[in-house]
Amino acid sequence: MAVKPIPDGYPRVIPYLTVEGAAAAIDYYVSVFGAKERMRMGAPGDTIGHAEVEIGDSVIMLADANPQWGNLGPKAVGGSPVTIHLYVEDVDATYRAAIDGGATSEMEPQNQFYGDRSAAFGDPFGHRWHIASHVEDVAPDEMERRAREAMGG
């Protein structure tokens, strides 16, 4: 039997997060995003060598930081230049759950010219999230007009 190059149940692009405290991060993502834990593999020192969670139809892989393997989390390298974008059913409720769970606010929920209501925060593990709920379908010409207005010209 032929093996599929892309296994069933896995999208083509999967963020892989390194964190200090992967077990706590899984609990946080379950609490804030309604994630479902798919699996976890232990590693030495009561750490997680690999885990997977589902958020809607997406998968996020994560593991504990391990400097011996060159696997460093954002806190160890002074932050992350990457922001993960996630569409959610209720951006205000998700934002509040994130902040109540220890996230640092980067942008409170607000309506955007392109039809999303969005917010941004840094989670307690050093990863940045931009969350949004689509609230309005905006025609291309109207979006262009709004973009010009939003950018001051």
C-alpha positions as CSV (number, residue, x, y, z in Angstrom):
1,M,0.0,0.0,0.0
2,A,1.3,3.4,-0.9
3,V,2.0,5.9,1.9
4,K,0.4,9.4,1.4
5,P,3.0,12.2,1.3
6,I,0.5,14.4,3.3
7,P,-1.1,12.3,6.0
8,D,-4.9,12.4,6.5
9,G,-5.9,14.9,9.2
10,Y,-2.9,17.2,8.6
11,P,-3.0,20.5,6.7
12,R,-0.1,21.4,4.5
13,V,1.1,24.3,6.8
14,I,1.4,23.7,10.5
15,P,2.9,26.2,13.0
16,Y,5.3,24.5,15.4
17,L,5.7,26.4,18.7
18,T,8.5,26.0,21.1
19,V,7.5,27.0,24.6
20,E,8.8,26.9,28.2
21,G,6.1,24.9,29.8
22,A,4.4,23.0,27.0
23,A,1.9,21.2,29.3
24,A,0.7,24.6,30.6
25,A,0.6,26.0,27.1
26,I,-1.6,23.1,26.0
27,D,-4.0,23.8,28.9
28,Y,-4.0,27.5,28.0
29,Y,-4.8,26.8,24.3
30,V,-7.6,24.5,25.4
31,S,-9.0,27.1,27.7
32,V,-8.7,30.2,25.4
33,F,-9.2,28.7,21.9
34,G,-11.2,25.6,22.6
35,A,-8.3,23.5,21.3
36,K,-8.4,19.7,21.5
37,E,-5.3,17.8,22.4
38,R,-4.5,15.2,19.8
39,M,-1.4,13.7,21.3
40,R,1.7,14.3,23.4
41,M,5.1,12.5,23.7
42,G,7.1,12.9,26.8
43,A,10.8,13.8,26.9
44,P,13.4,13.7,29.7
45,G,12.9,15.8,32.7
46,D,9.1,15.6,32.7
47,T,9.0,17.8,29.5
48,I,7.1,17.4,26.3
49,G,9.1,16.4,23.2
50,H,6.2,16.8,20.8
51,A,2.5,17.5,21.1
52,E,-0.3,18.4,18.8
53,V,-3.5,20.3,19.3
54,E,-6.4,21.0,17.0
55,I,-8.1,24.4,16.8
56,G,-11.1,24.1,14.5
57,D,-9.7,22.5,11.3
58,S,-6.1,23.6,12.0
59,V,-3.3,21.8,13.8
60,I,-0.6,23.4,15.9
61,M,2.4,21.3,17.0
62,L,4.4,22.3,20.1
63,A,7.2,21.1,22.3
64,D,9.1,22.3,25.4
65,A,12.2,24.3,24.8
66,N,15.4,22.2,24.8
67,P,18.6,24.2,24.3
68,Q,20.7,21.0,23.8
69,W,18.7,20.3,20.6
70,G,18.8,24.0,19.5
71,N,15.1,24.3,20.3
72,L,14.6,27.7,22.0
73,G,11.4,29.5,22.8
74,P,10.6,33.2,22.2
75,K,11.4,34.2,25.8
76,A,15.0,32.8,25.4
77,V,15.6,34.8,22.2
78,G,13.9,38.0,23.2
79,G,10.5,37.6,21.6
80,S,9.1,36.3,18.4
81,P,8.8,38.1,15.0
82,V,6.0,35.8,14.1
83,T,2.3,36.4,14.7
84,I,-0.2,33.6,14.4
85,H,-3.5,34.7,12.9
86,L,-6.6,32.8,14.1
87,Y,-10.2,33.4,13.1
88,V,-12.6,32.8,16.1
89,E,-16.3,32.8,16.5
90,D,-16.3,35.6,19.1
91,V,-13.2,37.8,19.1
92,D,-14.2,39.8,22.2
93,A,-14.8,36.6,24.3
94,T,-11.6,35.0,23.1
95,Y,-9.6,38.1,23.8
96,R,-11.0,38.4,27.3
97,A,-10.2,34.7,28.0
98,A,-6.7,35.2,26.7
99,I,-6.1,38.3,28.9
100,D,-7.8,36.6,31.9
101,G,-5.4,33.6,31.4
102,G,-2.3,35.8,31.6
103,A,-1.8,37.2,28.0
104,T,-0.5,40.7,27.5
105,S,-2.7,42.9,25.4
106,E,-1.2,44.3,22.1
107,M,-4.5,45.6,20.7
108,E,-8.0,45.5,22.2
109,P,-10.9,44.3,19.9
110,Q,-11.9,46.8,17.3
111,N,-13.6,46.8,13.9
112,Q,-11.2,47.1,10.9
113,F,-11.8,48.7,7.5
114,Y,-11.5,45.3,5.8
115,G,-14.4,43.8,7.6
116,D,-12.9,42.0,10.5
117,R,-13.2,42.7,14.2
118,S,-9.7,41.9,15.5
119,A,-7.5,42.0,18.6
120,A,-3.9,41.0,19.4
121,F,-2.1,39.7,22.4
122,G,1.1,38.0,23.5
123,D,0.4,34.7,25.3
124,P,2.1,33.8,28.6
125,F,4.6,31.6,26.7
126,G,5.9,34.4,24.4
127,H,3.9,33.8,21.2
128,R,2.0,36.5,19.5
129,W,-1.6,36.0,18.3
130,H,-3.8,38.1,16.1
131,I,-7.4,37.0,16.4
132,A,-10.4,38.0,14.3
133,S,-14.1,37.5,13.6
134,H,-15.3,38.4,10.2
135,V,-18.2,40.9,10.7
136,E,-18.7,42.5,7.3
137,D,-18.2,41.5,3.6
138,V,-16.5,44.6,2.0
139,A,-16.5,45.0,-1.8
140,P,-13.0,45.6,-3.3
141,D,-13.6,49.2,-4.3
142,E,-15.0,50.0,-0.9
143,M,-12.0,48.3,0.8
144,E,-9.7,50.3,-1.3
145,R,-11.5,53.6,-0.4
146,R,-11.4,52.6,3.3
147,A,-7.8,51.6,3.2
148,R,-6.8,55.0,1.8
149,E,-8.9,56.7,4.5
150,A,-7.3,54.5,7.2
151,M,-3.8,55.2,5.9
152,G,-4.4,59.0,5.9
153,G,-4.7,59.6,2.2
